[in-house]
Amino acid sequence: MDSKTKNDLLLYCLGIGTDIIEPPKLENLSTDDWAEIIQHSINHGVSPLLYHRFRITSMSAHVPDGEIRKIVYIPSGEEYATIP
């Protein structure tokens, strides 16, 4: 997945710029695509927000369970942790 597409999808999933980003066809994303988006959210420190958005929207229906588990909130002292 190219960088612009990955950035646009992450922003869309976070609910940012939804008025200017064309809604993606989430059901067409592969497990690898979701893995990239989730890793991108972890790299940018927004995975807790992404997890929250998955929980309050219907987007989670399109995300493989194994990928969502990577960003489940686990108190680990100072910051969010991910499930390995």
N, C-alpha and C positions, 0 to 999 in steps of 0.2 A: 504494500500500500504506500503510495507516495505521501510525502510530508504534508502537503496542503490538504489532501483528503483526510488524513489522520487528524490534523488540527481541526478541520471543519467538523468532523464527526464528534470529536471530544467536546468542542464548544456547543454543538447541537445537543448532545447528551446532557451537558451541564445546564442547558437552558439559556445559554448566552448567544445572542445574535440570531435567535430563531426567526426573527423578522427579515433577515438578509441572507440566511443560509437556507438553501433549498432542502426541504426535509428528505433525509436519506431513506432508502428502503432498507430498514433495519433487518427485516426478515431475510434479506439477501446476503448479509454479512456472514462470513465463515467464522469458525472458531478461532482461526489464526488472526482474522481481522479484529475480533473482539479482544484477543490477547494483546495485540498491538495497542489498541485504544486504552485498555486498562493499564498496561505498562506505561504508556504515555502519561496517564493520569497520576500514576505513582511517581514518575520522574518529576512531574511538575507540582507535586504536593496537593493535588486536588482529588485524590481518590476517596477521601471521606465524603466530599460533596457529591461525587459521582455515585457512590453507594446510596447516599440519601435520595438522590434523584431516581435511581433504580427502584427504590422502595416506594416512592410516592407516585410513580407514573407506571404506565403499562410497558415501558421499555424493557423491564426485566424479563418479560415473556420471550424476548428475542435473544437474550444473553445466556450462553451455556452456563449451567450451574457451577461447573468447575472454575469458570472465569470470575463469576461473582464472588466466589469464596476467597479469591485473592485479595479482595478489598474489604472484607468484613471487619468491622470495628472491634478491636481488642485493646482494652486499656493496657498500655505498656509503660506507664510512667509519664513521660513527657509528650509523647506523640502517638499517632496511630500506628498499628503494626499490621502486617499482612500475613495471611496464612501461607506457608511455603507450599 
